[in-house]
């Protein structure tokens, strides 16, 4: 097995996971702020 090829795939895989995690956390953050704003508007 080629080490450089393996490391390249690993880096791409890690970057892909990090992008998913960031987008996931960002969506949660946006959703929470949206809920807070809607609750404040209802009051």
N, C-alpha and C positions, 0 to 999 in steps of 0.2 A: 504493500500500500504506500502511496506517495504521501509523505508527511505534509508537504506544502498544499497539496490538493485537499487533504483532510482538514488542515487548519483553515483553508479558505472556506470550505463548506461549513465548518464549525462557526466561523465568524459571521457568515451570512445567516446561519440559523440563529445565532445569538442576537444579531441585529434585528432579525425578523421578530423574535420574541420580545425584545425590548420595545420595538415599535408597537406591538400589540399591547404590551403592558401599559405603555404611556397613553395610548389612545383609550384604553379601558379606564385607567385612573382619571383621565381628563373627562371622559363621559360621566363618570360617577360624580366628579367635582361639579360639572356643569348641571347635572340633574339635581344635586343637593342644593345648589344655589337657586335653581329654578323653583324648587319646592319651597325654599325659604321665602322667596319673593312672592310666590302665590299665596302663602300663608299670611304674610304681612299685608298683602292687598285685600285679603278677605276680612281681616280684622278691621 
